[in-house]
Every structure is written in structure tokens, then in C-alpha cells.
């Protein structure tokens, strides 16, 4: 029963994280129909970095180092210019795909598709979604802490000549929220489904890079986001490895537990009649 309650706690946490991390697009970007390269005003959820976290002590626990200085930023803007003028139909399609919802939106689809591709029992799927979304949620809280701590201007706020492929997000630029969510999700999914780790990593790289190609973030925003997401995911994976779900059948049954354990040769914590059910 005690194990069941612990698992239930994390499942509820995961469901809450899914709700928050899958906020609609309007919560994350301006509603500019022309994708104007103007400065956001008050910004989206400036206090989100103070929200309660599940894996970390606070949103500032893993705050990244400060973003690059002005000279480095100017060089990055030149790099973004080169990329934006080279956009083709394939690039625009990729940008639109990752911009279709909140930073976590596509990762819900990817995770559920993986459940179908690699037949996953309901309790395993629930655990995976809980771990992934708790990691995404905490990573985004840390990202929002850093965004308003450093308040880095978006590229087009410093160079209005930049062409944007999406609406200008109403929040500071550093670190990249899409890279944060992507790397956190990819790391947890790679832990659960190691055979497809390279695919998840490639998707995470694509998600982060799409924001640079769109003209709304710097390469350094994305790099910081990838590192931050992985760091938070490591906490989620550590928690996952400690919950007993990875335990292998040893072939022996402790006295007094034979009734529940003898029914199937999988994790005994999840068998009928066991303390975990």
C-alpha cells in the first residue's frame, strides 16, 4: 500500500504537470497576426519561476549562467540573419510543426505514439507520462526563473530587420523554452525506451533549432535550454530508477508473498495481492 501511494503521488504530479506544460499557444506567444518584431510588454507569467517544483527545491536551483555579452549577441544575430533568409518550404514546415502548441505539446504526441509503437502496459505508460511531464514542468519553471532573472531581449528586439516566421513570444529569450522541454522529454523517453534514444535526441535538436530558424531565439538560448532540460531530466530519471519499476524477476518468491507473485513473471510490486497494488 505504501508503494502504491508513492506511485499515486507521482502519477497525480505527472497529470498536473501535463495540464500546466500543455498550456495553449496563446499563453506562450503574442497574438500578432503580422509577427511584428516588437518588444513584449509585461511578459507571460513573470512569476512562473517561483511556482512549486516536484523534483527540485525551487525554480532557481539549476539557474544557468548568464547569457552571452553584447559582442557575442551581435554575432549571433548575424548568424540568425543568414539562416532566416535561407528558409525554404521544408524549413517553414518544421518551424510550424514545433510551433503548433506549447513547448510540451508535440512531446505528448511523441510519447503516446511510442506507447503504440512499443506496446506499453497502461501502468508503464502512466509512469512514463508522469516522469516525462514532471521533468518538463520543472524544467520550464527553471527556464522561467532564468528568463526573468536575466531578461534577455529577443533577437528582433535588437534588430527589427529580422524576419520572423512565428509570432514573437511575449517573454524574455534566454533560455529557449522549446529546447528546455524537448531535451527534458527526450532524456526521459530515452531512459524508458533506450532503443530509440537517437531518434528522441534528433527530435529534441530539431525542436530547439526551429526557434533559431524562426528568428525568435539565439543559438545560445537553445544550447542553454538543452543543457537545462537534461539536468532536470536526470533528476526525474534518478527518481524513476528508485521507484522499483525497473526490478527484474529473480525467480524466487519471499515467504508470505507467493499468492500475488506467482501470477506473472514481471515486476512483483505491480502484481495482484502485492503491497504495491
C-alpha atoms as a printed R data frame, in Angstrom:
    type eleno elety resid chain resno      x       y       z
1   ATOM     1    CA   UNK     A     1  0.000   0.000   0.000
2   ATOM     2    CA   UNK     A     2  2.806   2.422   0.866
3   ATOM     3    CA   UNK     A     3  4.429   1.862  -2.525
4   ATOM     4    CA   UNK     A     4  1.063   2.298  -4.211
5   ATOM     5    CA   UNK     A     5  0.567   5.657  -2.519
6   ATOM     6    CA   UNK     A     6  4.041   6.797  -3.549
7   ATOM     7    CA   UNK     A     7  3.321   5.810  -7.142
8   ATOM     8    CA   UNK     A     8 -0.062   7.543  -6.959
9   ATOM     9    CA   UNK     A     9  1.600  10.737  -5.738
10  ATOM    10    CA   UNK     A    10  3.870  10.815  -8.757
11  ATOM    11    CA   UNK     A    11  1.061   9.915 -11.136
12  ATOM    12    CA   UNK     A    12 -1.001  12.848  -9.855
13  ATOM    13    CA   UNK     A    13  2.067  15.075 -10.133
14  ATOM    14    CA   UNK     A    14  2.526  13.948 -13.710
15  ATOM    15    CA   UNK     A    15 -1.095  14.620 -14.611
16  ATOM    16    CA   UNK     A    16 -0.876  18.091 -13.090
17  ATOM    17    CA   UNK     A    17  2.345  18.711 -14.997
18  ATOM    18    CA   UNK     A    18  0.693  17.613 -18.247
19  ATOM    19    CA   UNK     A    19 -2.046  20.187 -17.666
20  ATOM    20    CA   UNK     A    20  0.373  23.029 -16.969
21  ATOM    21    CA   UNK     A    21  3.036  22.144 -19.533
22  ATOM    22    CA   UNK     A    22  0.428  21.818 -22.290
23  ATOM    23    CA   UNK     A    23 -0.888  25.371 -21.973
24  ATOM    24    CA   UNK     A    24 -2.337  26.730 -25.230
25  ATOM    25    CA   UNK     A    25 -0.169  28.659 -27.650
26  ATOM    26    CA   UNK     A    26 -1.773  31.959 -26.690
27  ATOM    27    CA   UNK     A    27 -0.173  31.619 -23.263
28  ATOM    28    CA   UNK     A    28  3.308  31.468 -24.745
29  ATOM    29    CA   UNK     A    29  3.237  33.930 -27.636
30  ATOM    30    CA   UNK     A    30  1.786  37.240 -28.700
31  ATOM    31    CA   UNK     A    31 -1.257  37.244 -30.933
32  ATOM    32    CA   UNK     A    32  0.388  39.366 -33.606
33  ATOM    33    CA   UNK     A    33 -1.032  38.415 -36.993
34  ATOM    34    CA   UNK     A    34  1.913  40.051 -38.728
35  ATOM    35    CA   UNK     A    35  4.620  38.527 -36.499
36  ATOM    36    CA   UNK     A    36  5.806  42.011 -35.650
37  ATOM    37    CA   UNK     A    37  9.347  42.260 -34.322
38  ATOM    38    CA   UNK     A    38  8.344  44.413 -31.372
39  ATOM    39    CA   UNK     A    39  9.171  44.178 -27.710
40  ATOM    40    CA   UNK     A    40  6.833  42.246 -25.385
41  ATOM    41    CA   UNK     A    41  5.364  44.375 -22.630
42  ATOM    42    CA   UNK     A    42  4.780  42.841 -19.220
43  ATOM    43    CA   UNK     A    43  5.612  39.331 -20.389
44  ATOM    44    CA   UNK     A    44  3.914  35.986 -19.884
45  ATOM    45    CA   UNK     A    45  3.815  34.708 -16.285
46  ATOM    46    CA   UNK     A    46  6.818  36.669 -14.929
47  ATOM    47    CA   UNK     A    47  6.426  34.879 -11.578
48  ATOM    48    CA   UNK     A    48  6.280  31.350 -13.019
49  ATOM    49    CA   UNK     A    49  9.858  30.795 -11.891
50  ATOM    50    CA   UNK     A    50  8.505  30.803  -8.319
51  ATOM    51    CA   UNK     A    51  5.965  28.031  -8.928
52  ATOM    52    CA   UNK     A    52  6.212  24.866  -6.843
53  ATOM    53    CA   UNK     A    53  8.542  22.264  -8.320
54  ATOM    54    CA   UNK     A    54  8.354  18.487  -7.920
55  ATOM    55    CA   UNK     A    55 11.929  17.338  -8.439
56  ATOM    56    CA   UNK     A    56 13.830  20.466  -7.456
57  ATOM    57    CA   UNK     A    57 13.885  22.559  -4.313
58  ATOM    58    CA   UNK     A    58 12.975  25.665  -6.287
59  ATOM    59    CA   UNK     A    59 12.985  27.169  -9.758
60  ATOM    60    CA   UNK     A    60 16.345  28.808  -9.089
61  ATOM    61    CA   UNK     A    61 18.131  25.593  -8.074
62  ATOM    62    CA   UNK     A    62 19.549  24.942 -11.553
63  ATOM    63    CA   UNK     A    63 19.617  28.506 -12.863
64  ATOM    64    CA   UNK     A    64 22.031  28.602 -15.837
65  ATOM    65    CA   UNK     A    65 24.908  31.045 -16.149
66  ATOM    66    CA   UNK     A    66 24.199  34.457 -17.637
67  ATOM    67    CA   UNK     A    67 23.651  34.687 -21.409
68  ATOM    68    CA   UNK     A    68 26.450  35.880 -23.729
69  ATOM    69    CA   UNK     A    69 27.509  39.529 -23.713
70  ATOM    70    CA   UNK     A    70 26.617  42.144 -26.332
71  ATOM    71    CA   UNK     A    71 29.513  41.360 -28.656
72  ATOM    72    CA   UNK     A    72 28.630  37.672 -28.769
73  ATOM    73    CA   UNK     A    73 24.940  38.526 -29.125
74  ATOM    74    CA   UNK     A    74 25.663  40.728 -32.144
75  ATOM    75    CA   UNK     A    75 27.487  37.840 -33.806
76  ATOM    76    CA   UNK     A    76 24.560  35.546 -33.093
77  ATOM    77    CA   UNK     A    77 22.142  37.999 -34.704
78  ATOM    78    CA   UNK     A    78 24.249  37.952 -37.865
79  ATOM    79    CA   UNK     A    79 24.091  34.155 -37.839
80  ATOM    80    CA   UNK     A    80 20.312  34.255 -37.424
81  ATOM    81    CA   UNK     A    81 20.044  36.653 -40.369
82  ATOM    82    CA   UNK     A    82 21.852  34.162 -42.596
83  ATOM    83    CA   UNK     A    83 19.547  31.344 -41.531
84  ATOM    84    CA   UNK     A    84 16.305  33.273 -41.909
85  ATOM    85    CA   UNK     A    85 16.987  34.341 -45.498
86  ATOM    86    CA   UNK     A    86 17.602  30.706 -46.428
87  ATOM    87    CA   UNK     A    87 14.229  29.405 -45.235
88  ATOM    88    CA   UNK     A    88 12.531  27.078 -47.686
89  ATOM    89    CA   UNK     A    89  9.233  25.181 -47.614
90  ATOM    90    CA   UNK     A    90 10.743  22.313 -45.622
91  ATOM    91    CA   UNK     A    91 12.183  24.677 -43.020
92  ATOM    92    CA   UNK     A    92  8.908  26.562 -42.655
93  ATOM    93    CA   UNK     A    93  7.050  23.274 -42.253
94  ATOM    94    CA   UNK     A    94  9.445  22.231 -39.488
95  ATOM    95    CA   UNK     A    95  9.028  25.579 -37.733
96  ATOM    96    CA   UNK     A    96  5.232  25.337 -37.939
97  ATOM    97    CA   UNK     A    97  5.262  21.785 -36.594
98  ATOM    98    CA   UNK     A    98  7.070  22.712 -33.388
99  ATOM    99    CA   UNK     A    99  5.167  25.993 -33.029
100 ATOM   100    CA   UNK     A   100  1.737  24.294 -33.165
101 ATOM   101    CA   UNK     A   101  1.249  24.437 -29.400
102 ATOM   102    CA   UNK     A   102  3.072  24.948 -26.136
103 ATOM   103    CA   UNK     A   103  6.711  23.766 -25.875
104 ATOM   104    CA   UNK     A   104  5.474  20.461 -24.424
105 ATOM   105    CA   UNK     A   105  2.635  19.883 -26.896
106 ATOM   106    CA   UNK     A   106  4.398  17.777 -29.521
107 ATOM   107    CA   UNK     A   107  6.105  15.673 -26.864
108 ATOM   108    CA   UNK     A   108  2.761  14.391 -25.642
109 ATOM   109    CA   UNK     A   109  2.076  13.144 -29.179
110 ATOM   110    CA   UNK     A   110  5.554  11.647 -29.496
111 ATOM   111    CA   UNK     A   111  5.252   9.848 -26.157
112 ATOM   112    CA   UNK     A   112  1.817   8.416 -26.936
113 ATOM   113    CA   UNK     A   113  2.956   7.313 -30.387
114 ATOM   114    CA   UNK     A   114  5.825   5.480 -28.697
115 ATOM   115    CA   UNK     A   115  3.345   3.678 -26.441
116 ATOM   116    CA   UNK     A   116  1.633   2.344 -29.572
117 ATOM   117    CA   UNK     A   117  4.866   1.610 -31.430
118 ATOM   118    CA   UNK     A   118  6.393  -0.231 -28.477
119 ATOM   119    CA   UNK     A   119  3.393  -1.893 -26.793
120 ATOM   120    CA   UNK     A   120  3.447  -0.493 -23.262
121 ATOM   121    CA   UNK     A   121  1.148  -1.713 -20.447
122 ATOM   122    CA   UNK     A   122 -1.130   1.011 -19.029
123 ATOM   123    CA   UNK     A   123  0.711   1.260 -15.707
124 ATOM   124    CA   UNK     A   124  4.034   1.611 -17.528
125 ATOM   125    CA   UNK     A   125  2.609   4.240 -19.865
126 ATOM   126    CA   UNK     A   126  1.238   6.184 -16.885
127 ATOM   127    CA   UNK     A   127  4.640   6.063 -15.186
128 ATOM   128    CA   UNK     A   128  6.379   7.237 -18.353
129 ATOM   129    CA   UNK     A   129  3.993  10.165 -18.830
130 ATOM   130    CA   UNK     A   130  4.319  11.131 -15.167
131 ATOM   131    CA   UNK     A   131  8.127  11.138 -15.210
132 ATOM   132    CA   UNK     A   132  8.321  12.932 -18.562
133 ATOM   133    CA   UNK     A   133  5.840  15.658 -17.709
134 ATOM   134    CA   UNK     A   134  7.190  16.280 -14.231
135 ATOM   135    CA   UNK     A   135 10.609  16.758 -15.845
136 ATOM   136    CA   UNK     A   136  9.174  19.096 -18.490
137 ATOM   137    CA   UNK     A   137  7.242  21.076 -15.898
138 ATOM   138    CA   UNK     A   138 10.187  21.569 -13.533
139 ATOM   139    CA   UNK     A   139 12.473  22.408 -16.454
140 ATOM   140    CA   UNK     A   140 10.058  25.084 -17.677
141 ATOM   141    CA   UNK     A   141  9.788  26.561 -14.177
142 ATOM   142    CA   UNK     A   142 13.590  26.826 -14.066
143 ATOM   143    CA   UNK     A   143 13.570  28.316 -17.564
144 ATOM   144    CA   UNK     A   144 11.077  30.964 -16.486
145 ATOM   145    CA   UNK     A   145 13.164  31.747 -13.421
146 ATOM   146    CA   UNK     A   146 16.169  32.354 -15.668
147 ATOM   147    CA   UNK     A   147 14.195  34.272 -18.290
148 ATOM   148    CA   UNK     A   148 13.126  36.978 -15.883
149 ATOM   149    CA   UNK     A   149 16.358  36.893 -13.885
150 ATOM   150    CA   UNK     A   150 18.363  37.804 -16.995
151 ATOM   151    CA   UNK     A   151 15.611  39.406 -19.121
152 ATOM   152    CA   UNK     A   152 17.458  38.901 -22.397
153 ATOM   153    CA   UNK     A   153 15.896  40.675 -25.359
154 ATOM   154    CA   UNK     A   154 14.671  38.599 -28.290
155 ATOM   155    CA   UNK     A   155 16.795  38.906 -31.455
156 ATOM   156    CA   UNK     A   156 14.220  41.035 -33.290
157 ATOM   157    CA   UNK     A   157 14.042  43.434 -30.356
158 ATOM   158    CA   UNK     A   158 17.671  44.309 -31.075
159 ATOM   159    CA   UNK     A   159 17.416  44.143 -34.857
160 ATOM   160    CA   UNK     A   160 13.983  44.946 -36.277
161 ATOM   161    CA   UNK     A   161 15.122  43.878 -39.751
162 ATOM   162    CA   UNK     A   162 14.970  40.227 -38.741
163 ATOM   163    CA   UNK     A   163 12.214  38.295 -40.475
164 ATOM   164    CA   UNK     A   164 10.143  36.193 -38.068
165 ATOM   165    CA   UNK     A   165  8.351  33.013 -39.114
166 ATOM   166    CA   UNK     A   166  6.163  32.898 -35.973
167 ATOM   167    CA   UNK     A   167  4.611  35.373 -33.577
168 ATOM   168    CA   UNK     A   168  7.089  36.972 -31.207
169 ATOM   169    CA   UNK     A   169  6.813  35.178 -27.830
170 ATOM   170    CA   UNK     A   170  5.831  37.503 -25.021
171 ATOM   171    CA   UNK     A   171  8.710  36.529 -22.736
172 ATOM   172    CA   UNK     A   172 12.478  37.019 -22.482
173 ATOM   173    CA   UNK     A   173 14.640  34.962 -24.821
174 ATOM   174    CA   UNK     A   174 17.062  33.057 -22.564
175 ATOM   175    CA   UNK     A   175 16.932  30.095 -22.261
176 ATOM   176    CA   UNK     A   176 14.846  28.558 -25.040
177 ATOM   177    CA   UNK     A   177 11.611  27.112 -23.653
178 ATOM   178    CA   UNK     A   178 11.266  24.742 -26.606
179 ATOM   179    CA   UNK     A   179 14.802  23.415 -26.141
180 ATOM   180    CA   UNK     A   180 14.213  23.003 -22.401
181 ATOM   181    CA   UNK     A   181 11.023  20.982 -22.853
182 ATOM   182    CA   UNK     A   182 12.487  18.979 -25.734
183 ATOM   183    CA   UNK     A   183 15.681  17.905 -24.007
184 ATOM   184    CA   UNK     A   184 13.850  17.046 -20.775
185 ATOM   185    CA   UNK     A   185 11.308  14.937 -22.653
186 ATOM   186    CA   UNK     A   186 13.891  13.281 -24.896
187 ATOM   187    CA   UNK     A   187 16.096  12.284 -21.966
188 ATOM   188    CA   UNK     A   188 13.240  10.673 -20.034
189 ATOM   189    CA   UNK     A   189 11.915   8.898 -23.129
190 ATOM   190    CA   UNK     A   190 15.422   7.625 -23.854
191 ATOM   191    CA   UNK     A   191 15.556   6.174 -20.341
192 ATOM   192    CA   UNK     A   192 12.217   4.401 -20.829
193 ATOM   193    CA   UNK     A   193 12.826   3.397 -24.467
194 ATOM   194    CA   UNK     A   194 16.633   3.194 -24.880
195 ATOM   195    CA   UNK     A   195 16.422   1.552 -28.308
196 ATOM   196    CA   UNK     A   196 15.023   4.814 -29.733
197 ATOM   197    CA   UNK     A   197 17.304   7.218 -27.858
198 ATOM   198    CA   UNK     A   198 18.920   8.551 -31.044
199 ATOM   199    CA   UNK     A   199 15.515   9.356 -32.524
200 ATOM   200    CA   UNK     A   200 14.432  11.283 -29.417
201 ATOM   201    CA   UNK     A   201 17.704  13.211 -29.354
202 ATOM   202    CA   UNK     A   202 17.323  14.136 -33.028
203 ATOM   203    CA   UNK     A   203 13.798  15.401 -32.400
204 ATOM   204    CA   UNK     A   204 14.992  17.460 -29.432
205 ATOM   205    CA   UNK     A   205 17.711  19.021 -31.575
206 ATOM   206    CA   UNK     A   206 15.137  19.818 -34.256
207 ATOM   207    CA   UNK     A   207 12.711  21.368 -31.768
208 ATOM   208    CA   UNK     A   208 15.328  23.720 -30.366
209 ATOM   209    CA   UNK     A   209 16.805  24.662 -33.727
210 ATOM   210    CA   UNK     A   210 13.339  25.509 -35.050
211 ATOM   211    CA   UNK     A   211 13.259  28.557 -32.769
212 ATOM   212    CA   UNK     A   212 16.510  29.895 -34.197
213 ATOM   213    CA   UNK     A   213 15.260  29.272 -37.735
214 ATOM   214    CA   UNK     A   214 12.048  31.097 -36.816
215 ATOM   215    CA   UNK     A   215 14.123  34.118 -35.780
216 ATOM   216    CA   UNK     A   216 12.836  34.293 -32.204
217 ATOM   217    CA   UNK     A   217 15.810  32.902 -30.261
218 ATOM   218    CA   UNK     A   218 19.590  32.788 -30.305
219 ATOM   219    CA   UNK     A   219 21.697  29.639 -30.713
220 ATOM   220    CA   UNK     A   220 22.979  30.215 -27.167
221 ATOM   221    CA   UNK     A   221 19.381  30.247 -25.869
222 ATOM   222    CA   UNK     A   222 18.892  26.824 -27.396
223 ATOM   223    CA   UNK     A   223 22.200  25.429 -26.120
224 ATOM   224    CA   UNK     A   224 21.382  26.594 -22.584
225 ATOM   225    CA   UNK     A   225 17.908  25.102 -22.893
226 ATOM   226    CA   UNK     A   226 19.236  21.716 -23.966
227 ATOM   227    CA   UNK     A   227 21.648  21.614 -21.018
228 ATOM   228    CA   UNK     A   228 18.986  22.710 -18.540
229 ATOM   229    CA   UNK     A   229 16.430  20.182 -19.761
230 ATOM   230    CA   UNK     A   230 18.925  17.339 -19.478
231 ATOM   231    CA   UNK     A   231 19.889  18.390 -15.952
232 ATOM   232    CA   UNK     A   232 16.282  18.340 -14.768
233 ATOM   233    CA   UNK     A   233 15.574  15.087 -16.608
234 ATOM   234    CA   UNK     A   234 18.470  13.490 -14.733
235 ATOM   235    CA   UNK     A   235 16.541  14.168 -11.514
236 ATOM   236    CA   UNK     A   236 13.423  12.538 -12.958
237 ATOM   237    CA   UNK     A   237 15.392   9.528 -14.163
238 ATOM   238    CA   UNK     A   238 17.023   9.179 -10.748
239 ATOM   239    CA   UNK     A   239 13.552   9.159  -9.214
240 ATOM   240    CA   UNK     A   240 12.394   6.600 -11.768
241 ATOM   241    CA   UNK     A   241 15.282   4.268 -11.049
242 ATOM   242    CA   UNK     A   242 14.433   4.389  -7.347
243 ATOM   243    CA   UNK     A   243 10.743   3.504  -7.646
244 ATOM   244    CA   UNK     A   244 11.263  -0.237  -8.123
245 ATOM   245    CA   UNK     A   245  9.722  -0.396 -11.585
246 ATOM   246    CA   UNK     A   246 12.987  -1.497 -13.193
247 ATOM   247    CA   UNK     A   247 13.307  -4.516 -10.894
248 ATOM   248    CA   UNK     A   248 13.839  -7.800 -12.747
249 ATOM   249    CA   UNK     A   249 12.245 -11.141 -11.896
250 ATOM   250    CA   UNK     A   250 14.750 -13.181  -9.918
251 ATOM   251    CA   UNK     A   251 12.845 -16.455  -9.899
252 ATOM   252    CA   UNK     A   252 12.488 -16.530  -6.123
253 ATOM   253    CA   UNK     A   253  9.468 -15.554  -4.053
254 ATOM   254    CA   UNK     A   254  9.864 -14.265  -0.476
255 ATOM   255    CA   UNK     A   255  7.779 -16.124   2.135
256 ATOM   256    CA   UNK     A   256  4.232 -14.851   2.511
257 ATOM   257    CA   UNK     A   257  4.033 -13.253  -0.943
258 ATOM   258    CA   UNK     A   258  3.623 -16.260  -3.190
259 ATOM   259    CA   UNK     A   259 -0.054 -15.669  -3.938
260 ATOM   260    CA   UNK     A   260  0.493 -12.332  -5.633
261 ATOM   261    CA   UNK     A   261  3.895 -13.019  -7.185
262 ATOM   262    CA   UNK     A   262  3.119 -16.348  -8.785
263 ATOM   263    CA   UNK     A   263  0.593 -14.972 -11.259
264 ATOM   264    CA   UNK     A   264  3.051 -13.357 -13.663
265 ATOM   265    CA   UNK     A   265  6.789 -13.038 -14.215
266 ATOM   266    CA   UNK     A   266  7.144  -9.263 -14.162
267 ATOM   267    CA   UNK     A   267  7.679  -6.606 -11.513
268 ATOM   268    CA   UNK     A   268  6.315  -8.081  -8.234
269 ATOM   269    CA   UNK     A   269  5.450  -4.634  -6.894
270 ATOM   270    CA   UNK     A   270  2.730  -4.386  -9.515
271 ATOM   271    CA   UNK     A   271  1.124  -7.811  -9.085
272 ATOM   272    CA   UNK     A   272 -2.349  -8.572  -7.701
273 ATOM   273    CA   UNK     A   273 -2.153  -9.202  -3.976
274 ATOM   274    CA   UNK     A   274  1.206  -7.472  -3.514
275 ATOM   275    CA   UNK     A   275  1.792  -4.473  -1.214
276 ATOM   276    CA   UNK     A   276  2.022  -2.242  -4.287
277 ATOM   277    CA   UNK     A   277 -1.497  -2.944  -5.564
